[in-house]
Amino acid sequence: MLYARTFIFNCRTTTYYVSINIFSHWFFWVFL
């Protein structure tokens, strides 16, 4: 149960960081 919760948390965190990276990259190129 704890492992499943940790796995879901890791997926959510990874998705969050990927979204931040994509957004920052897009922001950089738009305002370059």
PAMAR-621092 format. One record per residue: residue number from 1; residue in three letters; x negated, y negated, z negated of N, C-alpha, C, O in turn. Coordinates in nm, 3 decimals. Each point is the difference from the previous one (the first is absolute). Example, Ala and Ser with C-alpha at 12.3 -4.5 7.8 and 13.67 -1.06 7.14 Angstrom:
# PAMAR-621092
R,1,ALA,-1.319,0.569,-0.780,0.089,-0.119,0.000,-0.090,-0.120,0.000,-0.104,0.002,-0.066
R,2,SER,0.139,-0.107,0.138,-0.082,-0.119,-0.006,0.077,-0.109,-0.073,-0.051,-0.111,-0.017
//
This chain:
# PAMAR-621092
R,1,MET,-0.084,0.119,0.000,0.084,-0.119,0.000,-0.088,-0.125,0.000,0.021,-0.093,0.078
R,2,LEU,-0.120,0.094,-0.166,-0.090,-0.114,-0.007,-0.079,-0.013,0.129,-0.027,-0.111,0.047
R,3,TYR,-0.012,0.226,0.012,-0.075,-0.002,0.125,0.085,-0.059,0.112,-0.049,-0.078,0.082
R,4,ALA,0.176,0.115,-0.078,0.090,-0.052,0.104,0.017,-0.151,-0.016,0.002,-0.075,0.098
R,5,ARG,0.011,0.032,-0.223,0.016,-0.142,-0.026,-0.125,-0.077,0.042,0.009,-0.108,0.058
R,6,THR,-0.125,0.164,-0.088,-0.127,-0.063,0.038,-0.013,-0.005,0.151,-0.048,-0.099,0.056
R,7,PHE,0.089,0.208,0.012,-0.008,0.006,0.146,0.089,-0.108,0.063,-0.042,-0.068,0.093
R,8,ILE,0.163,0.054,-0.144,0.093,-0.102,0.051,-0.057,-0.139,-0.025,0.008,-0.087,0.086
R,9,PHE,-0.066,0.068,-0.205,-0.059,-0.130,-0.034,-0.116,-0.031,0.093,-0.015,-0.114,0.045
R,10,ASN,-0.068,0.214,-0.014,-0.114,-0.020,0.090,0.048,-0.034,0.140,-0.059,-0.087,0.065
R,11,CYS,0.162,0.153,-0.018,0.054,-0.029,0.133,0.053,-0.143,0.006,-0.023,-0.072,0.097
R,12,ARG,0.092,0.034,-0.203,0.057,-0.135,-0.004,-0.111,-0.104,-0.005,0.009,-0.104,0.067
R,13,THR,-0.113,0.130,-0.145,-0.112,-0.093,-0.011,-0.075,-0.010,0.131,-0.039,-0.109,0.042
R,14,THR,0.019,0.225,0.024,-0.070,0.001,0.129,0.080,-0.079,0.104,-0.057,-0.078,0.076
R,15,THR,0.188,0.099,-0.074,0.085,-0.072,0.094,-0.007,-0.150,-0.027,-0.002,-0.081,0.093
R,16,TYR,-0.002,0.045,-0.223,-0.009,-0.141,-0.037,-0.129,-0.063,0.049,0.001,-0.109,0.057
R,17,TYR,-0.113,0.178,-0.078,-0.129,-0.054,0.044,-0.010,-0.007,0.152,-0.056,-0.095,0.054
R,18,VAL,0.109,0.195,0.015,-0.002,-0.001,0.147,0.083,-0.117,0.051,-0.039,-0.067,0.096
R,19,SER,0.154,0.042,-0.159,0.084,-0.112,0.042,-0.073,-0.132,-0.021,0.007,-0.089,0.085
R,20,ILE,-0.076,0.076,-0.197,-0.076,-0.122,-0.028,-0.111,-0.018,0.104,-0.022,-0.111,0.048
R,21,ASN,-0.046,0.219,-0.013,-0.108,-0.009,0.099,0.052,-0.039,0.137,-0.058,-0.085,0.067
R,22,ILE,0.169,0.145,-0.025,0.059,-0.033,0.130,0.046,-0.145,0.001,-0.023,-0.073,0.096
R,23,PHE,0.089,0.031,-0.204,0.050,-0.136,-0.007,-0.114,-0.101,0.002,0.008,-0.101,0.070
R,24,SER,-0.114,0.126,-0.146,-0.113,-0.092,-0.004,-0.071,-0.006,0.135,-0.045,-0.106,0.042
R,25,HIS,0.035,0.221,0.025,-0.064,0.004,0.132,0.084,-0.079,0.101,-0.054,-0.078,0.079
R,26,TRP,0.185,0.099,-0.082,0.091,-0.074,0.089,-0.007,-0.149,-0.030,-0.005,-0.082,0.092
R,27,PHE,0.006,0.047,-0.219,-0.007,-0.140,-0.043,-0.129,-0.065,0.050,0.001,-0.114,0.045
R,28,PHE,-0.111,0.188,-0.055,-0.130,-0.050,0.044,-0.001,-0.028,0.150,-0.049,-0.105,0.044
R,29,TRP,0.103,0.198,0.035,-0.003,-0.019,0.145,0.098,-0.107,0.048,-0.026,-0.069,0.098
R,30,VAL,0.139,0.055,-0.167,0.098,-0.100,0.041,-0.054,-0.141,-0.025,0.021,-0.090,0.082
R,31,PHE,-0.089,0.072,-0.195,-0.048,-0.133,-0.036,-0.148,-0.020,0.027,-0.063,-0.089,-0.057
R,32,LEU,0.007,0.171,0.143,-0.142,-0.012,0.031,-0.025,-0.125,0.086,-0.114,-0.027,0.037
//
